[in-house]
Amino acid sequence: MSSQQIVVFFGNSLTAGRLGIGFSAYLQAARETKLLFRGINGDTMLGVTSRVLSFLKRGHNTTLLKGLVIECGANDLLLPYVSAA
């Protein structure tokens, strides 16, 4: 069993790093810390919140969890414009 600490990032495409300019490529961590990126393109605050709660409820080994980063909101700004089209 690994004792490597983890930091989990939840968010949208900016977290996923697949579309546009993602910030994941710019982050560095100490060798004993693993960065896990859980971004989904087009995700909203509701979706991100749901995934974070599910992650926490599943009982992951939180003793290794060094941090949890939540990035969302950019897609929510577009919702009024998308629904009006």
Sequence and secondary structure as in RCSB ss.txt:
>XXXX:A:sequence
MSSQQIVVFFGNSLTAGRLGIGFSAYLQAARETKLLFRGINGDTMLGVTSRVLSFLKRGHNTTLLKGLVIECGAN
DLLLPYVSAA
>XXXX:A:secstr
    EEEEEEESHHHHTSSS  SGGG    TTEEEEEEE TT  HHHHHHHHHHHHHTT  TTSEEEEEEE  HH
HHHHHHHHH 
